[in-house]
Amino acid sequence: LRAKSETELAKELDQFKNELSTLRVAKVAGGTASKLGRIKVVRKTIAKYLTVITQKNREAVATQFKGKKCKPADIKDKKTRAIRRKLTNKQANAKTSQRS
C-alpha cells in the first residue's frame, strides 16, 4: 500500500466505497451471507487506505516544515502540557547581572 501513489490510493478507495454502498444495499435487500460477511472486510480495507493517505500527507507536511520554528499543531510534538511550557535550556541557564 505504501508504495502506491496518492492518486492510485484515492482511486482504489473510491472503488471500495462504491463496493461498500452496494453491499449495504444488498444487506437491506436480503443478500447472501458471503456479501454480508464482506462488509466488515471492505470497511477495514477503507480504514487502511485512509490511514496510509493520512500518514503520507502528514509526512509531506512534516518535511515542508522541517527546521522551521512554527509548525502546524498536528505536526508538533505532543508531550505533556508541563513539558511544553517548561523553560528551554538556554532560558534556564541564562544569568542575570547582580545588583550592587
Distance bins in CASP14 RR format, pairs under 12 A and 6 or more apart:
PFRMAT RR
TARGET T0000
AUTHOR 0000-0000-0000
RMODE 2
METHOD distances of the structure
MODEL  1
1 8 0 0 0 0 1 0 0 0 0 0 0
1 9 1 0 0 1 0 0 0 0 0 0 0
1 12 0 0 0 0 1 0 0 0 0 0 0
1 13 0 0 0 0 0 1 0 0 0 0 0
1 45 0 0 0 0 1 0 0 0 0 0 0
1 47 0 0 0 0 0 1 0 0 0 0 0
1 48 1 0 0 1 0 0 0 0 0 0 0
1 49 1 0 0 1 0 0 0 0 0 0 0
1 50 0 0 0 0 0 1 0 0 0 0 0
1 51 0 0 0 0 1 0 0 0 0 0 0
1 52 1 0 1 0 0 0 0 0 0 0 0
1 53 0 0 0 0 1 0 0 0 0 0 0
1 55 0 0 0 0 0 1 0 0 0 0 0
1 56 0 0 0 0 0 1 0 0 0 0 0
2 8 0 0 0 0 0 1 0 0 0 0 0
2 9 0 0 0 0 1 0 0 0 0 0 0
2 48 0 0 0 0 0 1 0 0 0 0 0
2 49 0 0 0 0 0 1 0 0 0 0 0
2 51 0 0 0 0 0 1 0 0 0 0 0
2 52 1 0 1 0 0 0 0 0 0 0 0
2 53 0 0 0 0 0 1 0 0 0 0 0
2 55 0 0 0 0 1 0 0 0 0 0 0
2 56 1 0 0 1 0 0 0 0 0 0 0
2 59 0 0 0 0 0 1 0 0 0 0 0
3 9 0 0 0 0 0 1 0 0 0 0 0
3 52 0 0 0 0 0 1 0 0 0 0 0
3 56 0 0 0 0 0 1 0 0 0 0 0
4 10 0 0 0 0 1 0 0 0 0 0 0
4 11 0 0 0 0 1 0 0 0 0 0 0
4 12 1 0 0 1 0 0 0 0 0 0 0
4 13 0 0 0 0 0 1 0 0 0 0 0
4 48 0 0 0 0 0 1 0 0 0 0 0
4 49 0 0 0 0 1 0 0 0 0 0 0
4 52 0 0 0 0 1 0 0 0 0 0 0
4 53 0 0 0 0 1 0 0 0 0 0 0
4 56 0 0 0 0 1 0 0 0 0 0 0
5 11 0 0 0 0 1 0 0 0 0 0 0
5 12 0 0 0 0 0 1 0 0 0 0 0
5 52 0 0 0 0 0 1 0 0 0 0 0
5 53 0 0 0 0 0 1 0 0 0 0 0
5 56 0 0 0 0 1 0 0 0 0 0 0
6 12 0 0 0 0 0 1 0 0 0 0 0
6 13 0 0 0 0 0 1 0 0 0 0 0
6 49 0 0 0 0 0 1 0 0 0 0 0
6 52 0 0 0 0 1 0 0 0 0 0 0
6 53 1 0 0 1 0 0 0 0 0 0 0
6 54 0 0 0 0 0 1 0 0 0 0 0
6 55 0 0 0 0 0 1 0 0 0 0 0
6 56 1 0 0 1 0 0 0 0 0 0 0
6 57 0 0 0 0 1 0 0 0 0 0 0
6 59 0 0 0 0 0 1 0 0 0 0 0
6 60 0 0 0 0 1 0 0 0 0 0 0
7 13 0 0 0 0 0 1 0 0 0 0 0
7 14 0 0 0 0 0 1 0 0 0 0 0
7 53 0 0 0 0 0 1 0 0 0 0 0
7 56 0 0 0 0 0 1 0 0 0 0 0
8 14 0 0 0 0 0 1 0 0 0 0 0
8 15 0 0 0 0 0 1 0 0 0 0 0
8 49 0 0 0 0 0 1 0 0 0 0 0
8 52 0 0 0 0 0 1 0 0 0 0 0
8 53 0 0 0 0 0 1 0 0 0 0 0
8 56 0 0 0 0 0 1 0 0 0 0 0
9 15 0 0 0 0 0 1 0 0 0 0 0
9 16 0 0 0 0 0 1 0 0 0 0 0
9 45 0 0 0 0 0 1 0 0 0 0 0
9 46 0 0 0 0 0 1 0 0 0 0 0
9 48 0 0 0 0 1 0 0 0 0 0 0
9 49 1 0 1 0 0 0 0 0 0 0 0
9 50 0 0 0 0 1 0 0 0 0 0 0
9 51 0 0 0 0 0 1 0 0 0 0 0
9 52 1 0 0 1 0 0 0 0 0 0 0
9 53 1 0 1 0 0 0 0 0 0 0 0
9 54 0 0 0 0 0 1 0 0 0 0 0
9 55 0 0 0 0 0 1 0 0 0 0 0
9 56 0 0 0 0 1 0 0 0 0 0 0
9 57 0 0 0 0 0 1 0 0 0 0 0
10 16 0 0 0 0 0 1 0 0 0 0 0
10 17 0 0 0 0 0 1 0 0 0 0 0
10 46 0 0 0 0 0 1 0 0 0 0 0
10 49 0 0 0 0 1 0 0 0 0 0 0
10 50 0 0 0 0 0 1 0 0 0 0 0
10 52 0 0 0 0 0 1 0 0 0 0 0
10 53 1 0 0 1 0 0 0 0 0 0 0
10 56 0 0 0 0 0 1 0 0 0 0 0
10 57 0 0 0 0 0 1 0 0 0 0 0
11 17 0 0 0 0 0 1 0 0 0 0 0
11 18 0 0 0 0 0 1 0 0 0 0 0
11 49 0 0 0 0 0 1 0 0 0 0 0
11 53 0 0 0 0 0 1 0 0 0 0 0
12 18 0 0 0 0 0 1 0 0 0 0 0
12 19 0 0 0 0 0 1 0 0 0 0 0
12 42 0 0 0 0 0 1 0 0 0 0 0
12 45 0 0 0 0 1 0 0 0 0 0 0
12 46 0 0 0 0 1 0 0 0 0 0 0
12 48 0 0 0 0 0 1 0 0 0 0 0
12 49 1 0 0 1 0 0 0 0 0 0 0
12 50 0 0 0 0 0 1 0 0 0 0 0
12 52 0 0 0 0 0 1 0 0 0 0 0
12 53 0 0 0 0 0 1 0 0 0 0 0
13 19 0 0 0 0 0 1 0 0 0 0 0
13 20 0 0 0 0 0 1 0 0 0 0 0
13 42 0 0 0 0 0 1 0 0 0 0 0
13 45 0 0 0 0 1 0 0 0 0 0 0
13 46 1 0 0 1 0 0 0 0 0 0 0
13 47 0 0 0 0 0 1 0 0 0 0 0
13 48 0 0 0 0 1 0 0 0 0 0 0
13 49 1 0 1 0 0 0 0 0 0 0 0
13 50 1 0 0 1 0 0 0 0 0 0 0
13 51 0 0 0 0 0 1 0 0 0 0 0
13 52 0 0 0 0 1 0 0 0 0 0 0
13 53 1 0 0 1 0 0 0 0 0 0 0
13 54 0 0 0 0 0 1 0 0 0 0 0
14 20 0 0 0 0 0 1 0 0 0 0 0
14 21 0 0 0 0 0 1 0 0 0 0 0
14 46 0 0 0 0 0 1 0 0 0 0 0
14 49 0 0 0 0 1 0 0 0 0 0 0
14 50 0 0 0 0 0 1 0 0 0 0 0
14 53 0 0 0 0 0 1 0 0 0 0 0
15 21 0 0 0 0 0 1 0 0 0 0 0
15 22 0 0 0 0 0 1 0 0 0 0 0
15 42 0 0 0 0 1 0 0 0 0 0 0
15 45 0 0 0 0 0 1 0 0 0 0 0
15 46 0 0 0 0 0 1 0 0 0 0 0
15 49 0 0 0 0 1 0 0 0 0 0 0
16 22 0 0 0 0 0 1 0 0 0 0 0
16 23 0 0 0 0 0 1 0 0 0 0 0
16 38 0 0 0 0 0 1 0 0 0 0 0
16 39 0 0 0 0 0 1 0 0 0 0 0
16 41 0 0 0 0 1 0 0 0 0 0 0
16 42 1 0 1 0 0 0 0 0 0 0 0
16 43 0 0 0 0 1 0 0 0 0 0 0
16 44 0 0 0 0 0 1 0 0 0 0 0
16 45 1 0 1 0 0 0 0 0 0 0 0
16 46 1 0 1 0 0 0 0 0 0 0 0
16 47 0 0 0 0 1 0 0 0 0 0 0
16 48 0 0 0 0 1 0 0 0 0 0 0
16 49 1 0 0 1 0 0 0 0 0 0 0
16 50 0 0 0 0 1 0 0 0 0 0 0
17 23 0 0 0 0 0 1 0 0 0 0 0
17 24 0 0 0 0 0 1 0 0 0 0 0
17 42 0 0 0 0 1 0 0 0 0 0 0
17 43 0 0 0 0 0 1 0 0 0 0 0
17 45 0 0 0 0 0 1 0 0 0 0 0
17 46 1 0 0 1 0 0 0 0 0 0 0
17 47 0 0 0 0 0 1 0 0 0 0 0
17 49 0 0 0 0 1 0 0 0 0 0 0
17 50 0 0 0 0 0 1 0 0 0 0 0
18 24 0 0 0 0 0 1 0 0 0 0 0
18 25 0 0 0 0 0 1 0 0 0 0 0
18 42 0 0 0 0 1 0 0 0 0 0 0
18 46 0 0 0 0 0 1 0 0 0 0 0
19 25 0 0 0 0 0 1 0 0 0 0 0
19 26 0 0 0 0 0 1 0 0 0 0 0
19 35 0 0 0 0 0 1 0 0 0 0 0
19 38 0 0 0 0 1 0 0 0 0 0 0
19 39 0 0 0 0 1 0 0 0 0 0 0
19 41 0 0 0 0 1 0 0 0 0 0 0
19 42 1 0 1 0 0 0 0 0 0 0 0
19 43 0 0 0 0 0 1 0 0 0 0 0
19 45 0 0 0 0 1 0 0 0 0 0 0
19 46 0 0 0 0 1 0 0 0 0 0 0
20 26 0 0 0 0 0 1 0 0 0 0 0
20 27 0 0 0 0 0 1 0 0 0 0 0
20 35 0 0 0 0 0 1 0 0 0 0 0
20 37 0 0 0 0 0 1 0 0 0 0 0
20 38 0 0 0 0 1 0 0 0 0 0 0
20 39 1 0 0 1 0 0 0 0 0 0 0
20 40 0 0 0 0 0 1 0 0 0 0 0
20 41 0 0 0 0 1 0 0 0 0 0 0
20 42 1 0 1 0 0 0 0 0 0 0 0
20 43 1 0 0 1 0 0 0 0 0 0 0
20 44 0 0 0 0 0 1 0 0 0 0 0
20 45 0 0 0 0 1 0 0 0 0 0 0
20 46 1 0 0 1 0 0 0 0 0 0 0
20 47 0 0 0 0 0 1 0 0 0 0 0
20 49 0 0 0 0 0 1 0 0 0 0 0
21 27 0 0 0 0 0 1 0 0 0 0 0
21 28 0 0 0 0 0 1 0 0 0 0 0
21 39 0 0 0 0 0 1 0 0 0 0 0
21 42 0 0 0 0 1 0 0 0 0 0 0
21 43 0 0 0 0 0 1 0 0 0 0 0
21 46 0 0 0 0 0 1 0 0 0 0 0
22 28 0 0 0 0 0 1 0 0 0 0 0
22 29 0 0 0 0 0 1 0 0 0 0 0
22 31 0 0 0 0 0 1 0 0 0 0 0
22 35 0 0 0 0 1 0 0 0 0 0 0
22 38 0 0 0 0 0 1 0 0 0 0 0
22 39 0 0 0 0 0 1 0 0 0 0 0
22 42 0 0 0 0 1 0 0 0 0 0 0
23 29 0 0 0 0 0 1 0 0 0 0 0
23 30 0 0 0 0 0 1 0 0 0 0 0
23 31 0 0 0 0 1 0 0 0 0 0 0
23 32 0 0 0 0 0 1 0 0 0 0 0
23 34 0 0 0 0 0 1 0 0 0 0 0
23 35 1 0 1 0 0 0 0 0 0 0 0
23 36 1 0 0 1 0 0 0 0 0 0 0
23 37 0 0 0 0 1 0 0 0 0 0 0
23 38 1 0 1 0 0 0 0 0 0 0 0
23 39 1 0 1 0 0 0 0 0 0 0 0
23 40 0 0 0 0 1 0 0 0 0 0 0
23 41 0 0 0 0 1 0 0 0 0 0 0
23 42 1 0 0 1 0 0 0 0 0 0 0
23 43 0 0 0 0 1 0 0 0 0 0 0
23 45 0 0 0 0 0 1 0 0 0 0 0
23 46 0 0 0 0 0 1 0 0 0 0 0
24 30 0 0 0 0 0 1 0 0 0 0 0
24 31 0 0 0 0 0 1 0 0 0 0 0
24 35 0 0 0 0 1 0 0 0 0 0 0
24 36 0 0 0 0 1 0 0 0 0 0 0
24 37 0 0 0 0 0 1 0 0 0 0 0
24 38 0 0 0 0 0 1 0 0 0 0 0
24 39 1 0 0 1 0 0 0 0 0 0 0
24 40 0 0 0 0 0 1 0 0 0 0 0
24 42 0 0 0 0 1 0 0 0 0 0 0
24 43 0 0 0 0 0 1 0 0 0 0 0
25 31 0 0 0 0 1 0 0 0 0 0 0
25 35 0 0 0 0 1 0 0 0 0 0 0
25 36 0 0 0 0 0 1 0 0 0 0 0
25 39 0 0 0 0 0 1 0 0 0 0 0
26 32 1 0 0 1 0 0 0 0 0 0 0
26 33 0 0 0 0 0 1 0 0 0 0 0
26 34 0 0 0 0 0 1 0 0 0 0 0
26 35 1 0 1 0 0 0 0 0 0 0 0
26 36 1 0 0 1 0 0 0 0 0 0 0
26 37 0 0 0 0 0 1 0 0 0 0 0
26 38 0 0 0 0 1 0 0 0 0 0 0
26 39 0 0 0 0 1 0 0 0 0 0 0
26 42 0 0 0 0 0 1 0 0 0 0 0
27 33 0 0 0 0 0 1 0 0 0 0 0
27 34 0 0 0 0 0 1 0 0 0 0 0
27 35 1 0 0 1 0 0 0 0 0 0 0
27 36 1 0 1 0 0 0 0 0 0 0 0
27 37 0 0 0 0 1 0 0 0 0 0 0
27 38 0 0 0 0 0 1 0 0 0 0 0
27 39 1 0 0 1 0 0 0 0 0 0 0
27 40 0 0 0 0 0 1 0 0 0 0 0
27 42 0 0 0 0 0 1 0 0 0 0 0
28 35 0 0 0 0 0 1 0 0 0 0 0
28 36 0 0 0 0 0 1 0 0 0 0 0
28 39 0 0 0 0 0 1 0 0 0 0 0
29 35 0 0 0 0 1 0 0 0 0 0 0
29 36 0 0 0 0 0 1 0 0 0 0 0
30 36 0 0 0 0 1 0 0 0 0 0 0
31 37 0 0 0 0 0 1 0 0 0 0 0
31 38 0 0 0 0 0 1 0 0 0 0 0
31 39 0 0 0 0 0 1 0 0 0 0 0
32 38 0 0 0 0 1 0 0 0 0 0 0
32 39 0 0 0 0 0 1 0 0 0 0 0
33 39 0 0 0 0 0 1 0 0 0 0 0
34 41 0 0 0 0 0 1 0 0 0 0 0
35 41 0 0 0 0 0 1 0 0 0 0 0
35 42 0 0 0 0 0 1 0 0 0 0 0
36 42 0 0 0 0 0 1 0 0 0 0 0
37 43 0 0 0 0 0 1 0 0 0 0 0
37 44 0 0 0 0 0 1 0 0 0 0 0
38 44 0 0 0 0 0 1 0 0 0 0 0
38 45 0 0 0 0 0 1 0 0 0 0 0
39 45 0 0 0 0 0 1 0 0 0 0 0
39 46 0 0 0 0 0 1 0 0 0 0 0
40 46 0 0 0 0 0 1 0 0 0 0 0
40 47 0 0 0 0 0 1 0 0 0 0 0
41 47 0 0 0 0 0 1 0 0 0 0 0
41 48 0 0 0 0 0 1 0 0 0 0 0
42 48 0 0 0 0 0 1 0 0 0 0 0
42 49 0 0 0 0 0 1 0 0 0 0 0
43 49 0 0 0 0 0 1 0 0 0 0 0
43 50 0 0 0 0 0 1 0 0 0 0 0
44 50 0 0 0 0 0 1 0 0 0 0 0
44 51 0 0 0 0 0 1 0 0 0 0 0
45 51 0 0 0 0 0 1 0 0 0 0 0
45 52 0 0 0 0 0 1 0 0 0 0 0
46 52 0 0 0 0 0 1 0 0 0 0 0
46 53 0 0 0 0 0 1 0 0 0 0 0
47 53 0 0 0 0 0 1 0 0 0 0 0
47 54 0 0 0 0 0 1 0 0 0 0 0
48 54 0 0 0 0 0 1 0 0 0 0 0
48 55 0 0 0 0 0 1 0 0 0 0 0
49 55 0 0 0 0 0 1 0 0 0 0 0
49 56 0 0 0 0 0 1 0 0 0 0 0
50 56 0 0 0 0 0 1 0 0 0 0 0
50 57 0 0 0 0 0 1 0 0 0 0 0
51 57 0 0 0 0 0 1 0 0 0 0 0
51 58 0 0 0 0 0 1 0 0 0 0 0
52 58 0 0 0 0 0 1 0 0 0 0 0
52 59 0 0 0 0 0 1 0 0 0 0 0
53 59 0 0 0 0 0 1 0 0 0 0 0
53 60 0 0 0 0 0 1 0 0 0 0 0
54 60 0 0 0 0 0 1 0 0 0 0 0
54 61 0 0 0 0 0 1 0 0 0 0 0
54 74 0 0 0 0 0 1 0 0 0 0 0
55 61 0 0 0 0 0 1 0 0 0 0 0
55 62 0 0 0 0 0 1 0 0 0 0 0
55 74 0 0 0 0 0 1 0 0 0 0 0
56 62 0 0 0 0 0 1 0 0 0 0 0
56 63 0 0 0 0 0 1 0 0 0 0 0
57 63 0 0 0 0 0 1 0 0 0 0 0
57 64 0 0 0 0 0 1 0 0 0 0 0
57 72 0 0 0 0 0 1 0 0 0 0 0
57 74 0 0 0 0 0 1 0 0 0 0 0
57 75 0 0 0 0 0 1 0 0 0 0 0
58 64 0 0 0 0 0 1 0 0 0 0 0
58 65 0 0 0 0 0 1 0 0 0 0 0
58 71 0 0 0 0 0 1 0 0 0 0 0
58 72 0 0 0 0 1 0 0 0 0 0 0
58 73 0 0 0 0 0 1 0 0 0 0 0
58 74 1 0 0 1 0 0 0 0 0 0 0
58 75 1 0 0 1 0 0 0 0 0 0 0
58 76 0 0 0 0 0 1 0 0 0 0 0
59 65 0 0 0 0 0 1 0 0 0 0 0
59 66 0 0 0 0 0 1 0 0 0 0 0
59 74 0 0 0 0 0 1 0 0 0 0 0
59 75 0 0 0 0 1 0 0 0 0 0 0
60 66 0 0 0 0 0 1 0 0 0 0 0
60 72 0 0 0 0 0 1 0 0 0 0 0
60 75 0 0 0 0 0 1 0 0 0 0 0
61 68 0 0 0 0 0 1 0 0 0 0 0
61 71 0 0 0 0 1 0 0 0 0 0 0
61 72 1 0 0 1 0 0 0 0 0 0 0
61 73 0 0 0 0 0 1 0 0 0 0 0
61 74 0 0 0 0 1 0 0 0 0 0 0
61 75 1 0 1 0 0 0 0 0 0 0 0
61 76 0 0 0 0 0 1 0 0 0 0 0
62 68 0 0 0 0 0 1 0 0 0 0 0
62 71 0 0 0 0 1 0 0 0 0 0 0
62 72 0 0 0 0 1 0 0 0 0 0 0
62 74 0 0 0 0 1 0 0 0 0 0 0
62 75 1 0 1 0 0 0 0 0 0 0 0
62 76 0 0 0 0 0 1 0 0 0 0 0
62 77 0 0 0 0 0 1 0 0 0 0 0
63 71 0 0 0 0 0 1 0 0 0 0 0
63 75 0 0 0 0 0 1 0 0 0 0 0
64 71 0 0 0 0 1 0 0 0 0 0 0
64 72 0 0 0 0 1 0 0 0 0 0 0
64 75 0 0 0 0 1 0 0 0 0 0 0
65 71 1 0 1 0 0 0 0 0 0 0 0
65 72 1 0 0 1 0 0 0 0 0 0 0
65 73 0 0 0 0 0 1 0 0 0 0 0
65 74 0 0 0 0 0 1 0 0 0 0 0
65 75 1 0 1 0 0 0 0 0 0 0 0
65 76 0 0 0 0 1 0 0 0 0 0 0
66 75 0 0 0 0 1 0 0 0 0 0 0
67 75 0 0 0 0 0 1 0 0 0 0 0
68 75 0 0 0 0 1 0 0 0 0 0 0
68 76 0 0 0 0 0 1 0 0 0 0 0
69 76 0 0 0 0 0 1 0 0 0 0 0
70 76 0 0 0 0 1 0 0 0 0 0 0
71 77 0 0 0 0 1 0 0 0 0 0 0
73 84 0 0 0 0 0 1 0 0 0 0 0
76 83 0 0 0 0 0 1 0 0 0 0 0
76 84 0 0 0 0 1 0 0 0 0 0 0
77 83 0 0 0 0 1 0 0 0 0 0 0
77 84 0 0 0 0 1 0 0 0 0 0 0
78 84 0 0 0 0 1 0 0 0 0 0 0
79 85 0 0 0 0 1 0 0 0 0 0 0
79 86 0 0 0 0 1 0 0 0 0 0 0
80 86 0 0 0 0 1 0 0 0 0 0 0
85 91 0 0 0 0 0 1 0 0 0 0 0
86 92 0 0 0 0 1 0 0 0 0 0 0
87 93 0 0 0 0 1 0 0 0 0 0 0
87 94 0 0 0 0 1 0 0 0 0 0 0
88 94 0 0 0 0 1 0 0 0 0 0 0
END
